[in-house]
Amino acid sequence: MHALPHDRTGTRIARLRRERHLTQKALSELANIPYSTLTKVEQGVVPASPHVVAACARALRVEVATVQGQPYVDELRADRLDVLIRPIREALDVYDLGADPDIRARLPEDLRREAEQLCADVRAGNIKSAASRVAGLIEEGTTAAHTARTREGWLTLASFYRTAYDVAAKLGFPDLAQLSLARLDWAAQRGSDAVLGGMHHYLRALAYLREGKYRTGSRLVRLGLSTLGQADAGREQRIVTGQLHLGAAVLAGRAHDADRAHLHLGEAERIAAGTGEAMKVHWLAFGPTNVSVHRVSVLAELDQYGASVEAARATVIPNGWPNSRTSHHYGEVARSLLWTGNLEGSFENLLKARKAAPQQAKYHPTVRETYAGLEAAHRRLPESFLSYGAWLGPAPAH
């Protein structure tokens, strides 16, 4: 019995292909992926890598989220997360209406503490907590910013918008994530912060990474680096610059441009050697650990799964590192181990991903796709395997 619904990524690709009257051969040529890879993905023999998902989405002229089946509506409803999305949309829509006379905003320092706590919640993997509070804080922050019209007020509002982006991206609402970024940019411009402007371009590049639009994402990275060149030199500026290089490395890796990927990784490593670990600077967790974690991810994106596993063995996650980043890393390691045939090791890392940040892992496409690949392998796995699938999503009706 399958623990996950039958409508998986490969099944969705096959259905979308047939709806467009395309043969497997035609789609493989349009997507520029090997025919054997496409057939195995559609059959569920191998999991769909992010590169394959994005290539098929472009060829089929649909969003990546459509191929992945996001948002996972039934699961969101079961976790009572679906009802939190509409208030966020509504809060984002009042950005230019000025102060709301029915809202009495707290002091700037109180709102700033709230903004920091939201960021901390997201990094700790407490997505539901952040999602339940961010809409009200955006509305309060909007009134406060329009009333005071100070740099601090606009930057606090920008931070609230950043959390809205994080929530939307992690729960699989790309349109809401893009809208949140547009609002972040609007507030950052009013706060006249070049570093935050560079951050905006970085987050926007990640949004295009998820959509498989690597060229646009790379252009945004270059724009971000140019924007940061206008900021005051200092550790904060170097940290965001380094994070932009890490984003560029993943973009290049997913585009299968190994030379450029390693060039950006090398530059990020050079910067990290000077900054050290900086887990709370803009909550990016930049530093040597994040460079190592990104190397694992980049090698996987380049389909160099053996090298990715070796890089993972050399990576040590320090105590206190953000749960969200830790969970993401273990999901990436699980994917690489699956491709090298280490099914038990892959599942162990899926369990680690869930333990580190359960709310994030449940809605992460890599975790779900890796689980589906393990299930399709039809090999002996731990007793807890089916219960993990039941946790990811409801079993199909019979």
C-alpha positions in Angstrom: 0.0 0.0 0.0 1.3 3.5 -0.8 1.6 5.8 2.1 1.4 8.9 -0.1 -1.2 9.9 -2.6 -0.7 8.4 -6.1 -0.7 11.8 -7.7 3.0 12.3 -7.4 5.4 14.5 -9.4 6.0 11.8 -12.1 2.3 11.2 -12.4 1.6 14.9 -12.8 4.3 15.3 -15.4 2.7 12.4 -17.4 -0.8 13.8 -17.1 0.3 17.3 -18.1 2.3 15.9 -21.1 -0.8 13.9 -22.3 -3.0 16.9 -21.9 -0.7 18.7 -24.4 -0.7 15.7 -26.7 3.1 15.2 -26.3 4.9 12.0 -26.5 7.6 11.2 -23.9 10.2 11.6 -26.6 8.8 15.0 -27.6 8.8 16.2 -24.0 12.3 15.0 -23.3 13.5 17.0 -26.3 11.6 20.1 -25.4 12.8 19.9 -21.8 16.4 19.0 -22.9 16.5 16.0 -20.5 17.4 12.4 -21.3 14.5 10.3 -22.5 15.4 7.5 -20.1 15.3 10.0 -17.2 11.8 11.2 -18.1 10.4 7.7 -18.5 11.8 6.6 -15.2 10.5 9.7 -13.5 7.0 9.2 -14.9 7.0 5.6 -13.9 8.2 6.5 -10.4 11.4 4.5 -10.7 13.5 7.5 -9.8 12.6 10.7 -8.1 12.4 13.9 -10.1 15.3 16.2 -9.3 14.6 20.0 -9.1 16.4 20.4 -12.4 14.1 17.9 -14.1 11.0 19.4 -12.5 11.9 22.9 -13.6 12.9 21.7 -17.1 9.5 19.9 -17.5 7.6 22.9 -16.1 9.2 25.2 -18.7 8.6 22.8 -21.6 5.0 22.3 -20.5 4.5 26.0 -19.9 3.2 25.6 -16.3 4.5 26.8 -12.9 6.9 24.6 -11.0 4.4 24.5 -8.2 1.9 22.9 -10.6 4.3 20.0 -11.3 5.2 19.6 -7.6 1.5 19.7 -6.6 1.9 22.7 -4.4 0.4 24.0 -2.3 -0.4 20.7 -0.5 -3.9 21.7 0.2 -5.2 18.7 2.2 -2.2 18.8 4.5 -2.4 22.5 5.0 -6.1 22.1 5.9 -5.4 19.3 8.3 -2.7 21.4 10.0 -5.0 24.5 10.0 -2.5 26.5 8.0 -4.7 27.2 5.0 -6.8 29.7 7.0 -3.7 31.8 7.7 -2.9 32.6 4.1 -5.8 34.9 3.3 -5.1 37.3 6.2 -1.5 37.6 4.9 -2.7 38.5 1.4 -5.1 41.1 2.8 -2.4 42.6 5.1 0.0 43.0 2.1 -2.7 44.8 0.2 -3.0 47.9 2.5 0.6 48.9 2.2 -0.1 52.3 0.5 -3.3 53.3 2.4 -1.6 55.2 5.1 -2.2 54.9 8.8 -5.3 52.9 9.8 -7.3 55.0 12.4 -8.6 51.9 14.1 -5.1 50.6 14.8 -3.0 51.8 17.8 0.6 50.8 17.0 3.0 50.0 19.7 6.4 51.8 20.3 9.0 51.3 17.6 11.3 49.2 19.9 8.4 46.9 20.7 7.6 46.3 17.0 11.3 45.8 16.2 11.4 43.0 18.9 8.4 41.4 17.3 10.1 41.5 13.9 13.2 39.8 15.3 11.0 37.2 17.1 9.2 36.4 13.8 12.6 35.8 12.1 13.7 33.7 15.0 10.5 31.6 14.7 11.0 31.0 11.0 14.7 29.9 11.6 13.6 27.6 14.4 11.1 26.0 12.1 8.0 27.4 13.9 6.2 28.3 10.7 2.7 28.1 12.1 3.6 30.5 14.9 5.0 33.0 12.4 2.2 32.6 10.0 -0.5 33.2 12.6 1.1 36.5 13.8 2.6 38.1 10.7 -0.6 39.5 9.2 -1.6 41.4 12.3 2.0 42.7 12.7 2.1 43.8 9.0 -1.0 45.9 9.6 0.3 47.4 12.8 3.7 48.0 11.2 2.1 49.7 8.2 0.3 52.1 10.5 3.4 52.7 12.5 5.6 53.3 9.5 3.1 55.7 7.8 2.6 57.6 11.1 6.3 58.1 12.1 7.8 58.0 8.6 11.2 57.1 10.1 13.9 54.9 8.7 13.5 52.5 11.6 9.7 52.2 11.0 10.1 51.4 7.3 12.8 48.8 8.0 10.7 47.1 10.7 7.9 46.9 8.2 10.3 45.5 5.6 11.2 42.8 8.1 7.5 41.8 8.6 7.3 41.6 4.8 10.3 39.3 4.7 8.6 36.9 7.2 5.5 36.9 5.0 7.8 35.9 2.1 9.4 33.1 4.2 6.0 31.7 5.2 4.6 31.8 1.7 7.7 30.2 0.2 7.9 27.4 2.7 4.2 26.6 2.4 4.3 26.6 -1.4 2.6 29.8 -2.4 4.9 31.4 -5.0 2.6 34.2 -6.0 2.2 35.3 -2.4 6.0 35.1 -1.9 6.6 37.3 -4.9 4.0 39.9 -3.6 5.7 39.9 -0.2 9.1 40.6 -1.9 7.5 43.5 -3.9 6.3 45.0 -0.6 9.7 44.4 1.0 11.4 46.3 -1.8 8.8 49.1 -1.4 9.6 49.5 2.3 13.4 49.1 1.9 13.5 51.9 -0.6 11.7 54.2 1.9 14.2 53.1 4.6 17.1 53.8 2.2 19.0 50.7 3.1 21.4 49.4 0.4 22.2 46.2 2.3 18.5 45.4 2.6 18.1 46.2 -1.1 20.8 43.6 -1.8 18.9 41.2 0.5 15.7 41.8 -1.6 17.5 40.8 -4.8 18.9 37.7 -3.1 15.4 36.6 -2.0 14.0 37.4 -5.4 16.7 35.3 -7.0 15.7 32.4 -4.8 12.1 32.8 -5.9 13.3 32.5 -9.6 15.5 29.5 -8.6 12.3 27.7 -7.4 10.6 28.6 -10.6 13.5 27.2 -12.7 14.3 30.5 -14.2 18.0 30.4 -13.7 19.0 33.2 -16.1 16.7 35.7 -14.5 17.9 34.6 -11.0 21.5 35.1 -12.0 20.7 38.5 -13.3 19.2 39.4 -10.0 22.3 38.1 -8.2 24.4 40.5 -10.3 22.0 43.3 -9.5 22.2 42.5 -5.8 26.0 42.5 -5.8 25.9 45.9 -7.6 23.5 47.3 -5.0 25.6 46.0 -2.2 28.6 47.8 -3.8 26.8 51.1 -2.9 26.4 50.1 0.8 28.8 51.1 3.5 31.7 48.6 3.7 31.6 46.4 6.8 30.8 42.9 8.1 27.1 43.2 7.4 27.7 44.1 3.8 30.2 41.3 3.4 27.8 38.7 4.9 25.0 39.6 2.5 27.5 39.6 -0.4 28.7 36.1 0.6 25.1 34.9 0.8 24.4 36.2 -2.7 27.4 34.2 -3.9 25.9 31.1 -2.3 22.6 31.7 -4.0 24.4 32.2 -7.3 26.2 28.9 -6.7 22.9 27.0 -6.4 21.5 28.7 -9.4 24.5 27.7 -11.5 24.4 24.2 -10.1 20.8 23.7 -11.0 21.6 25.1 -14.5 24.4 22.5 -14.6 27.1 25.1 -15.0 29.8 23.5 -12.8 32.5 26.1 -13.4 30.4 29.0 -12.4 28.9 27.2 -9.4 32.3 26.4 -8.0 33.5 30.0 -8.7 30.7 31.4 -6.6 31.3 28.8 -3.9 34.9 29.7 -3.8 34.1 33.4 -3.4 31.6 32.7 -0.6 34.2 30.6 1.1 36.8 33.4 1.0 34.3 35.8 2.5 33.2 33.4 5.2 36.8 32.9 6.3 36.8 36.6 7.2 33.4 36.9 8.7 33.2 33.7 10.7 29.8 32.3 11.7 27.1 35.0 11.5 23.9 33.2 12.3 21.8 36.2 13.2 23.0 38.9 10.8 19.8 39.3 8.8 19.1 35.7 9.9 21.0 34.3 7.0 23.2 31.9 9.0 26.1 32.9 6.7 29.6 31.5 7.5 31.8 28.5 6.9 29.0 26.0 7.9 26.6 27.5 5.4 29.3 27.3 2.7 29.8 23.6 3.5 26.0 23.0 3.4 25.7 24.8 0.1 28.5 22.7 -1.4 26.5 19.6 -0.5 23.5 21.1 -2.3 25.4 22.3 -5.3 27.1 19.0 -5.9 23.6 17.3 -5.8 22.3 19.9 -8.3 25.2 19.0 -10.6 24.1 15.3 -10.3 27.4 14.5 -8.5 25.7 12.6 -5.8 28.7 10.6 -4.6 30.7 13.8 -4.2 27.7 15.4 -2.4 27.6 12.5 0.1 31.4 12.9 0.7 30.9 16.6 1.2 28.1 15.9 3.7 30.4 13.6 5.7 32.9 16.4 6.0 30.2 18.9 7.2 29.6 19.4 10.9 26.5 21.2 12.0 27.3 23.3 15.1 25.1 23.5 18.1 22.7 26.4 17.9 22.6 26.4 14.1 19.1 27.3 12.8 16.7 24.4 12.8 15.3 25.4 9.4 18.7 25.3 7.7 19.6 22.1 9.5 16.4 20.4 8.3 17.0 21.6 4.7 20.5 20.2 4.8 19.4 16.8 6.0 16.8 16.7 3.2 19.5 17.4 0.7 21.7 14.7 2.1 18.8 12.3 2.0 18.3 13.0 -1.7 22.0 12.4 -2.5 22.1 9.1 -0.4 19.0 7.9 -2.3 20.7 8.4 -5.6 23.8 6.5 -4.4 21.6 3.6 -3.4 22.0 4.0 0.4 18.3 3.7 1.2 18.6 3.3 4.9 20.9 6.3 5.2 18.6 8.3 3.1 15.6 7.5 5.3 17.7 8.3 8.5 18.3 11.7 7.1 14.6 12.3 6.3 14.0 11.5 10.0 16.7 14.0 11.0 15.0 16.6 8.7 11.7 16.0 10.4 13.2 16.1 13.9 15.0 19.4 13.2 12.0 21.3 11.8 8.9 19.2 11.4 6.6 21.9 10.0 9.1 22.8 7.3 10.1 19.2 6.4 6.4 18.3 5.9 6.0 20.9 3.2 9.4 20.6 1.5 9.3 19.2 -2.0 12.7 17.6 -1.7 11.7 15.7 1.4 8.5 14.5 -0.2 10.1 13.6 -3.5 12.9 11.7 -1.7 10.3 9.8 0.3 8.5 8.9 -2.9 11.7 7.6 -4.4 12.4 5.4 -1.3 8.9 4.0 -1.5 9.3 3.2 -5.2 12.5 1.3 -4.5 10.4 -1.5 -3.0 13.3 -2.5 -0.7 13.3 -3.4 3.0 13.0 -0.2 5.1 12.4 0.4 8.8 9.0 -0.2 10.3 8.6 3.5 10.8 8.7 4.2 7.0 5.0 4.0 6.4 4.2 6.1 9.4 6.5 8.8 8.0 4.4 8.7 4.7 1.2 9.0 6.7 2.7 12.1 8.5 3.6 13.7 5.1 0.1 13.3 3.8 -3.2 11.5 3.9 -3.3 8.1 2.3 -5.4 7.8 -0.9 -9.1 6.8 -0.7 -9.9 3.3 -1.9 
